[in-house]
Amino acid sequence: MEKYNIKDPALEYMAKSIHGANIPEDIDIPPESAGLRALAHGFHYLIDDHKKMELEFPM
């Protein structure tokens, strides 16, 4: 976002959500981050990496 100077509010919010899912200290900013993290960890326990990525990408 910063590198390419992207200022779209929807993409900024999505970037914050993804950042929060990856950085435990920021998991509550915004609250959707916890859901994204839970999805990723849940898939980890169910299936192999290739199938996991196939199912996660649409999300």
N, C-alpha and C positions, 0 to 999 in steps of 0.2 A: 504494500500500500504506500509506504513512504518512498520506496525506491522509484516508483513510477508516478508519484504524486497523484494518486487516485483519491478523489474526494466524494465519491458516491456514498450517500448515507447508508444505503442498504448493504453495500459491500463493506463499509467501515464496521457496521454492526456484526456482520458475518465474520469478519476478521477478528473482532473482539471475542466472539463466541468460540471460535476455533482456538484462539490464543488461550482462553480460559480453560478449555478442555485439555490443553497440553501442559499448562503451567499450574500446578496444584495451588500455589499461593493466590492465583487469580481466578479460581474456579467459580466464584460467585459473581463475577463481573463479565458478562451478564448471566442471569440464572440458567439460560439454555446450555451453558458450558457443561454443567453437571450431567445433563442428559446426553450430550454428545460423548462425554467421557464414559458414561455407563454403557452406551451402545458399543463403543469400541472395545471396552473390556469384556463385555458379554460375548461378542463375536469371537474374541480371542479364545474363550474356553470351549466354544462349540465346534469349530471347523479349522481346516488347514489355511495357511496364509493366502493362497491364490483364491480360494473360494471366499474367504473373508473379504478380500479387497473387491471382488466382484459384487458382493452384497452391500458393502459399505459405500462404494462410489456413488450410487444414486442418492444416498442420503446427504 
